[in-house]
Amino acid sequence: MKFSDAHHHHPFPQAGRLLIIDDDDVLLSALPWPIKRRMPHVNVDTADTPEEALRHVYSHDYDV
């Protein structure tokens, strides 16, 4: 695989869902962008409290 091909390779070929949990608002606003850029087929949700994280977990099935 050439370097240019590696840039377009997605390790997860199917759509997925990721939940990022952290109490740092700056981190939560910064992390989804590079993930979605690298894996545009992945839905990225964020939560800044345990309660919000649980609401997400009860509402969706997460892959990571």
N, C-alpha and C positions, 0 to 999 in steps of 0.2 A: 504494500500500500504506500503510495506516495504521500508526502506531507500534505499536498493540496487535497488529496482524497480524505485524509484523516480529519481535516477540518469539518468536512460535511458528514462524517460518520456519526451516527447516533447509537450509543450503546443500548438504548431501550427503544426498539422499533415501534412499539405500540404506545398508544396514549396512556398516561399514568397520572397519578396524583401524589403530590408531595406536601407535607405540612411542616412548616418551620415555626418553632416555638422559641421565643426569646423575649426578655423584658426590655431589650435595647431597641428603641424605635428606629434609630439610625440603621442598625443592622437589618431589622425587618424590612425596611424600605429599600435597602441596597441589595440584599441577597436574591430576591426573585428575578431581577433583571438579567444577571448573567446566566442564571439557570435556564430561564425561558429562551434566552438567546442561543444557548448551546443545545437545548432540548425543547424546541417550540411546541412539541406535542404533549408536554407535561403541564398539567394544571398545578399552580403553586398557590397554596393558601398560607396565611400567616396568623399567628396568635401571640398576644403579648401577656396573657394571663393563663393560669391553669384552667380556669373556668371556660375561657374562650376556646382553648385547645380541646377540652372535652366536648364542647358543643360541635366543633368541627369533626371530631372523631366519631361522635354519635350520628352525625349527618352524612358522612362520606366514608368510603373505603379508601384507605391510603396504601400506597405501594412502598413508600419510604417515610 
